[in-house]
Amino acid sequence: MSKLILIFILLLSNIILAQRKFNSFSLETALGMHVPISPNQNINRGDYIGFKHLDIGARYMINEQLGVKFSYAYNRFENRLDKKFGNTYHRIGVEGVVNFSKTLNFSSEFIKTNALLIHSGIGVSYAYPDVLKKYKKTGFFSFGLTPNQNFDKMYEQIGNIIIGCTYLYKLSDSFALSADSTYIANYMHQYNYNGELLYKEYKKVIGGFMNFSIGIQFYIGKHRDHSDWYLKNTKSVKKKQL
C-alpha cells in the first residue's frame, strides 16, 4: 500500500512539474553584517556590529506567489576593539516565502527585472560562547562561577523566529542580485554577544539581532524563466534565430 502511495505522489509531482512553464528551484548565498539588538547587559551594542555573516539557502516555489526556503546561517559576534572573546552562531531554518510583487499585482514592467520577497519561519541556533573555551583552558568562568550542567557540549541551543524581506534584481535568466534584511529572535539563551554568561543565576532571556546582506541567487531548471520573473501573458520561450 505504501509503495502505491509513493508511486502516486511521484506521478502527481511529475504531472504538476510538466504543466509548469517556469522553474521553481533556486540556490542562494549572501554575505553581510549583523547588528545586535538585545540583550545588551554589560556591553556596548555598537562594538558588536560586524561583517561576519554568511547565509546559504535553497528555495522552492510551489506556485508563482508561494514557496518554501531552507537555509544555513553563520554569525560571528566579537568586540571590534578586542577580538579575543565573542560568540559564534550556527543556524538552520525553514521559512515560508511570499512573492510580494505578484501578490500585490505590481506592474509587469517592474516584475520583469525586480522582485520583492517576504520570508518568515522558525529555526534553531547552536551558539558557541567563548567563555566556555576560556574556562576549559584557564578555569575562569563568568562571575567567578563554574559552568552549569552539560558543560561537555560546549554550545547553547537556541530556538529562533525569523522574519525578513529580500529584494531581487534580475541579472540574467540564471542569476539575480539580492539584498536582504532579516530579524532573528532568539528564544531563551543564557550567553551574551560577548560570549559571557548574562546572569549569575543562569537566567534565560529573549533576544534578537538583525542581518543585512547582499548576495546572488542561482536559478535551476529547463525553462527560461524562474517563478520570480514569469508572467502568464508574456511568452517565455526565446524566438528562434532565422
Phi and psi in degrees as a GROMACS rama.xvg file:
@    title "Ramachandran Plot"
@    xaxis  label "Phi"
@    yaxis  label "Psi"
@TYPE xy
-63.6141  -35.3562  SER-2
-65.6717  -39.4748  LYS-3
-64.5621  -40.1114  LEU-4
-64.1501  -42.5672  ILE-5
-63.0985  -43.6678  LEU-6
-61.5122  -41.4665  ILE-7
-63.0786  -42.6307  PHE-8
-64.0977  -42.41  ILE-9
-64.4269  -42.4605  LEU-10
-64.4784  -42.2686  LEU-11
-63.7071  -40.6783  LEU-12
-63.4064  -41.7277  SER-13
-64.3709  -38.7987  ASN-14
-64.7257  -44.5071  ILE-15
-63.4294  -45.9146  ILE-16
-65.6012  -36.177  LEU-17
-66.1202  -31.5423  ALA-18
-79.2728  -15.8469  GLN-19
-75.8745  147.177  ARG-20
-112.327  16.0749  LYS-21
-143.393  161.659  PHE-22
-83.7693  151.07  ASN-23
-113.948  -22.8605  SER-24
-96.3442  146.433  PHE-25
-150.954  148.6  SER-26
-111.028  148.327  LEU-27
-143.366  149.395  GLU-28
-145.108  146.75  THR-29
-153.338  150.671  ALA-30
-124.567  150.663  LEU-31
-178.486  -154.93  GLY-32
-119.792  160.554  MET-33
-125.357  149.741  HIS-34
-130.355  108.979  VAL-35
-68.2626  136.866  PRO-36
-105.012  -54.4686  ILE-37
-155.315  154.795  SER-38
-76.6879  165.446  PRO-39
-134.023  26.1746  ASN-40
-63.9381  128.743  GLN-41
63.5711  19.68  ASN-42
-139.069  157.739  ILE-43
-97.0026  111.705  ASN-44
-54.7882  -35.3187  ARG-45
-61.5873  -27.612  GLY-46
-71.6406  -15.0585  ASP-47
-109.852  9.70744  TYR-48
-74.578  124.76  ILE-49
-148.142  172.917  GLY-50
-111.974  42.108  PHE-51
-116.244  62.1117  LYS-52
-124.658  132.572  HIS-53
-130.914  137.891  LEU-54
-133.915  129.031  ASP-55
-128.773  134.507  ILE-56
-153.904  170.239  GLY-57
-134.927  137.15  ALA-58
-126.468  140.994  ARG-59
-127.99  121.728  TYR-60
-92.3634  117.92  MET-61
-67.9401  -38.375  ILE-62
-147.197  -163.387  ASN-63
-71.5682  -15.085  GLU-64
-117.97  -29.0355  GLN-65
-118.72  144.065  LEU-66
-156.891  -176.416  GLY-67
-135.79  145.533  VAL-68
-131.532  135.618  LYS-69
-115.769  136.715  PHE-70
-147.351  157.749  SER-71
-123.913  138.455  TYR-72
-135.465  145.482  ALA-73
-123.819  133.507  TYR-74
-136.676  129.316  ASN-75
-116.287  107.283  ARG-76
-92.0108  130.639  PHE-77
-156.726  152.283  GLU-78
-67.3844  124.392  ASN-79
-66.3895  -18.8752  ARG-80
-94.9824  -22.12  LEU-81
-146.886  99.7268  ASP-82
-91.4732  17.2057  LYS-83
-67.3309  -38.6579  LYS-84
-133.153  150.999  PHE-85
-172.914  -151.448  GLY-86
-145.131  134.316  ASN-87
-113.415  128.691  THR-88
-112.605  132.226  TYR-89
-118.661  121.771  HIS-90
-126.768  137.429  ARG-91
-118.171  145.364  ILE-92
-153.826  161.799  GLY-93
-131.615  133.557  VAL-94
-138.297  150.342  GLU-95
-84.7858  147.968  GLY-96
-127.56  135.413  VAL-97
-122.888  126.998  VAL-98
-79.7988  95.6974  ASN-99
-64.8855  -31.0708  PHE-100
-60.7309  -41.2898  SER-101
-84.2465  -32.8826  LYS-102
-61.355  -38.0911  THR-103
-93.9127  7.59121  LEU-104
56.5073  50.5237  ASN-105
-61.7732  160.987  PHE-106
-62.8403  151.197  SER-107
-62.3806  -32.6098  SER-108
-63.6232  -38.1405  GLU-109
-69.3334  -45.7737  PHE-110
-67.6341  -23.0393  ILE-111
-58.9354  -35.0199  LYS-112
-131.831  -1.95453  THR-113
-131.84  145.92  ASN-114
-147.026  145.11  ALA-115
-123.904  116.109  LEU-116
-111.254  135.747  LEU-117
-107.498  130.961  ILE-118
-132.789  143.454  HIS-119
-156.705  146.078  SER-120
179.544  -153.783  GLY-121
-127.117  162.341  ILE-122
-159.828  178.794  GLY-123
-136.817  134.096  VAL-124
-112.229  145.138  SER-125
-114.795  109.509  TYR-126
-98.738  136.76  ALA-127
-117.283  82.3763  TYR-128
-67.0015  134.339  PRO-129
-67.4262  -18.8701  ASP-130
-64.1194  -28.1663  VAL-131
-69.398  -39.4674  LEU-132
-64.8562  -41.3505  LYS-133
-62.5278  -40.5249  LYS-134
-64.8761  -39.2624  TYR-135
-64.3862  -33.3638  LYS-136
-87.6973  -37.7761  LYS-137
-115.678  -17.6141  THR-138
83.8206  3.62178  GLY-139
-100.757  131.753  PHE-140
-128.706  165.961  PHE-141
-52.8022  137.479  SER-142
60.5147  17.4066  PHE-143
73.1412  13.3362  GLY-144
-87.5821  -177.431  LEU-145
-114.087  152.518  THR-146
-56.1172  149.907  PRO-147
-71.077  -169.371  ASN-148
-58.4668  159.325  GLN-149
61.9526  37.6533  ASN-150
-62.619  -27.0115  PHE-151
-64.0791  -18.9161  ASP-152
-72.0738  -31.1905  LYS-153
63.6704  15.6688  MET-154
-149.326  167.119  TYR-155
-122.555  130.604  GLU-156
-93.8114  129.832  GLN-157
-131.341  134.006  ILE-158
-80.8597  149.792  GLY-159
-131.342  147.436  ASN-160
-117.349  129.373  ILE-161
-119.825  134.501  ILE-162
-146.815  133.357  ILE-163
-158.716  179.097  GLY-164
-138.348  133.824  CYS-165
-123.333  128.959  THR-166
-101.468  132.882  TYR-167
-117.527  138.363  LEU-168
-122.804  121.29  TYR-169
-70.7671  122.926  LYS-170
-95.7715  -36.43  LEU-171
-162.585  -175.129  SER-172
-66.6715  -20.6484  ASP-173
-107.031  -17.8369  SER-174
-134.41  150.914  PHE-175
-143.501  146.32  ALA-176
-87.7633  137.155  LEU-177
-121.422  147.689  SER-178
-134.074  122.062  ALA-179
-130.078  144.338  ASP-180
-129.927  129.031  SER-181
-138.605  137.52  THR-182
-104.643  131.766  TYR-183
-115.741  115.828  ILE-184
-91.8389  124.708  ALA-185
-95.938  121.639  ASN-186
-96.2683  109.272  TYR-187
63.8657  86.1591  MET-188
-130.88  158.735  HIS-189
-107.411  -12.9908  GLN-190
-114.458  147.704  TYR-191
-89.1907  178.324  ASN-192
-68.4069  -19.3778  TYR-193
-85.8495  2.64735  ASN-194
83.7187  4.5456  GLY-195
-97.8624  155.54  GLU-196
-63.2588  138.326  LEU-197
-73.8694  -46.078  LEU-198
-133.437  148.566  TYR-199
-60.8896  -30.433  LYS-200
-83.8916  7.39834  GLU-201
59.6369  31.5491  TYR-202
-65.444  136.59  LYS-203
-97.1899  141.933  LYS-204
-130.878  165.913  VAL-205
-97.0413  131.686  ILE-206
-134.873  -168.017  GLY-207
179.178  161.71  GLY-208
-151.8  164.674  PHE-209
-106.725  145.42  MET-210
-116.974  135.564  ASN-211
-125.481  124.735  PHE-212
-144.81  159.13  SER-213
-127.503  136.677  ILE-214
-157.513  -164.209  GLY-215
-127.523  137.554  ILE-216
-108.066  132.245  GLN-217
-115.336  122.377  PHE-218
-93.7902  139.299  TYR-219
-120.68  134.742  ILE-220
149.537  168.629  GLY-221
-87.2513  -16.476  LYS-222
-83.9638  164.394  HIS-223
-69.7405  -47.2007  ARG-224
-102.116  145.735  ASP-225
-88.1242  162.453  HIS-226
-52.1298  -33.4942  SER-227
-57.7371  -32.4014  ASP-228
-115.682  -6.13343  TRP-229
-69.9573  132.367  TYR-230
-123.442  126.68  LEU-231
-59.676  -35.1238  LYS-232
-90.8004  6.60039  ASN-233
-117.218  131.842  THR-234
-66.6944  130.297  LYS-235
-101.805  1.90222  SER-236
-99.5907  131.366  VAL-237
-68.6364  143.698  LYS-238
-71.3582  140.28  LYS-239
-71.7486  138.498  LYS-240
-74.0892  138.117  GLN-241
